[in-house]
C-alpha cells in the first residue's frame, strides 16, 4: 500500500470532501495506472470515532465512491488479516 497521496479527482462525487488524502492499495513495486483501490479517511470526533467516514474508490472510476464508517472498515481489515477472505483469491496468479 502506498502512503503517497493519489491525485485529486476532478468532478468528485457530491458530498465527498474535496480535501481527502487518498491512499492507494497496490502490490509492492506496482507501476502503471492499475486499476487499484484507494482509501481515504474522513474527519470524525477523534481517532476513536467509529462512525467517522471511510471512503473507497477504484482508480479506473474515481468518481464512483463508496462510503462506510471506521468501525466497519476496521472489522473488514481485521477479517482480511485473519484470512477470512482468502477463498476469494485462492486461484489468483500473483506472478502473471
TORBAMAR-25776 format. One record per residue (C-alpha): chain; x, y, z. Coordinates in steps of 0.25 Angstrom, whole numbers, plus 5000, padded with zeros to 4 digits. Layout:
residues N
+--------+------+------+------+
: cadena :    x :    y :    z :
+--------+------+------+------+
:      A :    X :    Y :    Z :
...
+--------+------+------+------+
end
This chain:
residues 96
+--------+------+------+------+
: cadena :    x :    y :    z :
+--------+------+------+------+
:      A : 5000 : 5000 : 5000 :
:      A : 5005 : 5014 : 4996 :
:      A : 5005 : 5025 : 5006 :
:      A : 5007 : 5035 : 4996 :
:      A : 4994 : 5043 : 4993 :
:      A : 4987 : 5040 : 4980 :
:      A : 4983 : 5051 : 4970 :
:      A : 4971 : 5059 : 4974 :
:      A : 4958 : 5055 : 4966 :
:      A : 4952 : 5066 : 4956 :
:      A : 4937 : 5064 : 4957 :
:      A : 4937 : 5058 : 4971 :
:      A : 4924 : 5052 : 4975 :
:      A : 4915 : 5061 : 4982 :
:      A : 4916 : 5060 : 4997 :
:      A : 4930 : 5055 : 4997 :
:      A : 4940 : 5065 : 5003 :
:      A : 4950 : 5070 : 4993 :
:      A : 4962 : 5071 : 5003 :
:      A : 4963 : 5056 : 5005 :
:      A : 4977 : 5049 : 5005 :
:      A : 4975 : 5036 : 4997 :
:      A : 4984 : 5024 : 5000 :
:      A : 4986 : 5015 : 4988 :
:      A : 4986 : 5000 : 4991 :
:      A : 4995 : 4994 : 4981 :
:      A : 5004 : 4982 : 4981 :
:      A : 5019 : 4986 : 4985 :
:      A : 5026 : 4991 : 4973 :
:      A : 5014 : 4992 : 4964 :
:      A : 5015 : 5002 : 4953 :
:      A : 5004 : 5008 : 4944 :
:      A : 4990 : 5012 : 4946 :
:      A : 4985 : 4999 : 4952 :
:      A : 4973 : 4999 : 4954 :
:      A : 4976 : 5000 : 4969 :
:      A : 4967 : 5002 : 4981 :
:      A : 4969 : 5015 : 4988 :
:      A : 4964 : 5018 : 5002 :
:      A : 4962 : 5032 : 5010 :
:      A : 4959 : 5034 : 5024 :
:      A : 4949 : 5046 : 5027 :
:      A : 4948 : 5055 : 5039 :
:      A : 4942 : 5050 : 5051 :
:      A : 4941 : 5052 : 5066 :
:      A : 4956 : 5048 : 5068 :
:      A : 4964 : 5035 : 5065 :
:      A : 4954 : 5026 : 5073 :
:      A : 4941 : 5031 : 5066 :
:      A : 4935 : 5018 : 5060 :
:      A : 4925 : 5026 : 5052 :
:      A : 4936 : 5035 : 5045 :
:      A : 4934 : 5033 : 5029 :
:      A : 4943 : 5024 : 5021 :
:      A : 4943 : 5026 : 5006 :
:      A : 4947 : 5015 : 4995 :
:      A : 4949 : 5017 : 4980 :
:      A : 4955 : 5010 : 4969 :
:      A : 4966 : 5017 : 4960 :
:      A : 4959 : 5014 : 4947 :
:      A : 4946 : 5020 : 4952 :
:      A : 4950 : 5030 : 4963 :
:      A : 4936 : 5038 : 4962 :
:      A : 4929 : 5026 : 4968 :
:      A : 4932 : 5026 : 4983 :
:      A : 4927 : 5016 : 4993 :
:      A : 4925 : 5021 : 5008 :
:      A : 4926 : 5013 : 5020 :
:      A : 4930 : 5016 : 5034 :
:      A : 4943 : 5014 : 5042 :
:      A : 4937 : 5003 : 5051 :
:      A : 4932 : 4995 : 5039 :
:      A : 4946 : 4997 : 5031 :
:      A : 4954 : 4993 : 5043 :
:      A : 4945 : 4980 : 5044 :
:      A : 4948 : 4977 : 5030 :
:      A : 4963 : 4980 : 5031 :
:      A : 4963 : 4970 : 5043 :
:      A : 4956 : 4960 : 5035 :
:      A : 4966 : 4961 : 5023 :
:      A : 4977 : 4960 : 5033 :
:      A : 4971 : 4947 : 5039 :
:      A : 4969 : 4941 : 5026 :
:      A : 4954 : 4941 : 5025 :
:      A : 4954 : 4945 : 5010 :
:      A : 4965 : 4936 : 5005 :
:      A : 4956 : 4927 : 4998 :
:      A : 4953 : 4939 : 4988 :
:      A : 4967 : 4939 : 4983 :
:      A : 4972 : 4925 : 4984 :
:      A : 4973 : 4923 : 4969 :
:      A : 4979 : 4937 : 4966 :
:      A : 4992 : 4936 : 4960 :
:      A : 5001 : 4947 : 4967 :
:      A : 5012 : 4945 : 4956 :
:      A : 5006 : 4947 : 4943 :
+--------+------+------+------+
end
